[in-house]
């Protein structure tokens, strides 16, 4: 088969962590994967792990980049069947010391980029009369997190974008869903929890982490491969009647 006869999947934030796990899992299922990331070396490494994967260096917060990355993917491979909006950023600031800089950076990548990418991919998928979009949200979107407010608010916005995009694209057979991962061992998770511990005045980081883990009803943390399996299910295997849904992969942490 030629590349364009196989499903084409674009994964953002694919240079490491969850994005890399998703990209590799999709490639193993026969997809041609485009790995987009601001980290060119990371994107290139991920693409190499995906066989005939394509690296797509991109700063998705730059003007025109969400559209440009999606258009470039479809132009190069002839179509776009799957978009996984995984790229994200989370910073910790005390509620009383929040800054415009953190809010702007967080909303630009976590929310604006997702909305614009959904619309850009949706225009292509609308013409194809098929396609699946999976947005990565977070249990944080439903929690009161004063020191992580920009991130939590951005993910609440992703939930809203997911529902709206699903309704807009439903007449064309395009499915839009989201996944809310639990606590994963990623660089972002580690730095976030270290900073949360610092703001809480906690000096024993391991004790702090253990306490957070005990909040998970299943009693453990997850990993990128486990969450990637849920994203791949929505992208390839979920029944075509599933749209506007949120799949909670949080070990019961997100119970509602």
C-alpha positions in Angstrom: 0.0 0.0 0.0 1.1 3.6 -0.5 1.2 5.9 2.4 -2.0 7.7 1.5 -4.0 4.4 1.4 -3.3 4.0 5.1 -4.9 6.2 7.8 -3.0 9.4 8.3 -2.7 10.6 11.9 -1.3 13.9 13.1 -0.2 14.0 16.8 0.7 17.3 18.4 3.2 17.4 21.2 4.6 14.1 19.9 8.2 14.8 20.7 8.1 13.1 24.1 5.8 11.7 26.8 2.2 10.9 26.0 2.4 12.3 22.5 5.3 9.9 21.6 3.4 6.9 23.1 0.3 7.8 21.1 2.3 8.3 17.9 4.1 4.9 18.2 0.9 3.1 19.1 -0.9 4.5 16.1 2.0 3.5 13.9 1.9 0.0 15.2 -1.8 -0.1 14.1 -0.8 0.8 10.6 -1.2 4.5 10.5 1.2 6.9 8.8 2.0 9.2 11.7 3.0 12.9 11.5 4.8 13.9 14.7 4.4 17.6 15.4 6.3 19.3 18.1 8.2 22.5 18.9 11.1 20.3 19.7 12.5 19.4 16.3 14.9 16.7 17.7 12.1 15.1 19.7 9.7 15.1 16.7 12.4 13.6 14.5 13.1 10.8 17.1 9.4 10.0 17.4 9.0 9.9 13.6 11.9 7.4 13.4 10.2 5.2 16.0 7.1 5.2 13.8 8.7 3.6 10.8 7.8 5.9 7.9 6.6 8.6 10.3 7.0 12.3 9.3 8.5 14.9 11.7 6.7 18.2 11.6 8.6 20.9 13.7 6.0 23.5 14.6 5.3 26.2 17.2 1.6 25.8 17.3 1.1 29.0 19.2 2.6 31.1 16.3 0.2 32.8 13.9 -1.2 30.5 11.3 0.7 27.4 12.6 -2.3 25.2 13.6 -3.8 25.6 10.1 -0.4 25.4 8.4 0.6 22.2 10.1 -2.7 20.5 9.2 -2.6 21.8 5.7 1.0 20.6 5.2 0.1 17.2 6.6 -2.8 16.7 4.1 -0.8 18.1 1.2 2.1 15.8 1.8 0.1 12.6 2.5 -3.1 13.3 0.6 -5.5 13.2 3.5 -6.0 13.5 7.3 -7.9 10.8 9.1 -6.9 11.3 12.7 -5.9 14.4 14.7 -4.7 14.0 18.3 -4.5 17.4 20.1 -2.0 16.5 22.8 0.4 19.4 22.9 0.0 21.2 26.3 1.7 23.4 28.9 1.1 23.7 32.6 2.6 26.2 35.0 2.2 26.7 38.7 1.6 30.1 40.2 0.0 31.1 43.5 -3.5 32.3 43.1 -2.5 35.6 44.6 0.5 36.0 42.3 -0.9 35.0 38.9 0.6 36.7 35.9 -0.7 37.6 32.5 2.3 35.8 30.9 1.4 32.4 32.3 -2.2 32.8 31.3 -1.3 33.9 27.8 1.1 31.0 27.3 -1.2 28.4 28.7 -4.4 29.5 26.9 -2.5 30.0 23.6 -1.3 26.4 23.5 -3.8 24.5 25.5 -7.0 26.1 24.2 -6.6 28.4 21.2 -4.4 26.0 19.4 -6.9 23.1 20.0 -9.8 25.1 18.8 -8.1 26.3 15.6 -6.7 22.8 14.9 -10.1 21.3 15.3 -11.5 23.7 12.8 -8.7 23.3 10.3 -8.8 19.5 10.5 -12.6 19.7 10.4 -12.5 21.4 7.1 -10.5 18.6 5.5 -12.4 15.9 7.2 -15.7 17.5 6.2 -14.7 17.1 2.5 -13.6 13.5 3.2 -16.9 12.8 5.1 -14.9 11.0 7.7 -12.3 11.5 10.4 -11.7 11.4 14.1 -10.3 14.1 16.5 -9.2 13.3 20.0 -8.4 16.2 22.4 -6.4 15.6 25.6 -8.1 17.3 28.5 -7.6 16.7 32.2 -9.3 15.9 35.5 -8.1 19.4 36.5 -10.9 20.9 34.3 -13.4 19.8 37.0 -11.3 20.6 40.1 -10.8 23.8 42.2 -7.1 24.3 41.9 -6.2 27.8 43.0 -2.4 27.4 42.3 -3.0 25.7 38.9 -5.8 27.8 37.7 -4.6 28.7 34.2 -4.1 25.1 33.4 -7.4 23.9 34.9 -9.3 26.7 33.1 -7.6 25.9 29.8 -8.7 22.3 30.1 -12.2 23.3 30.9 -12.1 25.2 27.7 -10.9 22.1 25.9 -14.0 20.2 27.1 -16.1 23.0 25.7 -14.3 23.0 22.4 -14.6 19.2 22.1 -18.4 19.3 22.5 -18.8 22.2 20.1 -16.6 20.7 17.5 -18.4 17.4 17.8 -21.7 19.0 17.1 -20.3 21.1 14.2 -18.8 18.1 12.5 -21.4 15.5 13.3 -23.3 16.0 10.0 -20.2 15.1 8.1 -19.4 11.8 9.9 -16.5 13.3 11.8 -16.2 12.2 15.5 -14.7 14.5 18.2 -14.0 13.2 21.7 -11.6 13.8 24.5 -9.4 11.8 27.0 -8.7 12.9 30.5 -5.5 11.2 31.7 -4.7 10.6 35.3 -1.4 11.1 37.0 1.4 10.0 34.6 5.1 9.8 35.0 6.0 12.6 32.6 8.4 15.6 32.8 5.4 18.0 33.0 3.8 15.9 35.8 7.0 15.8 37.8 7.8 19.5 37.6 4.2 20.4 38.3 4.0 18.3 41.5 7.4 19.5 42.7 6.2 23.1 42.4 2.9 22.4 44.0 4.8 20.8 47.0 7.0 23.9 47.2 4.0 26.3 47.3 2.4 24.1 50.0 5.5 24.3 52.1 6.2 20.6 51.8 9.8 19.6 52.1 9.3 15.8 51.8 8.4 15.5 48.1 8.0 11.7 48.1 5.5 11.9 51.0 3.6 14.6 49.1 3.5 12.4 46.0 2.4 9.4 47.9 -0.5 11.3 49.4 -1.6 12.4 46.0 -1.4 8.9 44.7 -3.6 7.7 47.5 -6.3 10.0 46.3 -6.7 7.8 43.2 -9.4 5.2 43.9 -7.4 2.5 42.0 -4.5 3.3 44.3 -1.9 3.8 41.6 -0.7 6.1 38.9 -0.9 5.4 35.2 1.7 5.6 32.4 1.8 7.1 28.9 1.3 3.7 27.2 -1.9 3.0 29.2 -3.4 6.4 28.4 -2.3 6.1 24.7 -4.3 2.9 24.5 -7.4 4.8 25.3 -6.6 7.5 22.8 -6.0 4.9 20.1 -9.3 3.2 20.9 -11.1 6.5 20.3 -9.1 7.2 17.1 -9.5 3.8 15.5 -11.8 1.4 17.3 -14.7 3.2 19.1 -18.1 2.7 17.5 -19.0 5.5 15.0 -21.8 6.5 17.3 -19.4 7.8 19.9 -18.9 11.6 19.7 -18.9 14.6 22.1 -17.7 12.2 24.8 -15.0 12.4 27.5 -13.1 9.3 28.3 -11.8 9.4 31.9 -8.5 7.5 32.2 -7.9 8.7 35.7 -8.2 5.5 37.8 -11.4 6.9 39.2 -10.0 10.3 40.2 -12.4 12.0 37.9 -15.6 10.3 39.3 -18.3 12.6 38.0 
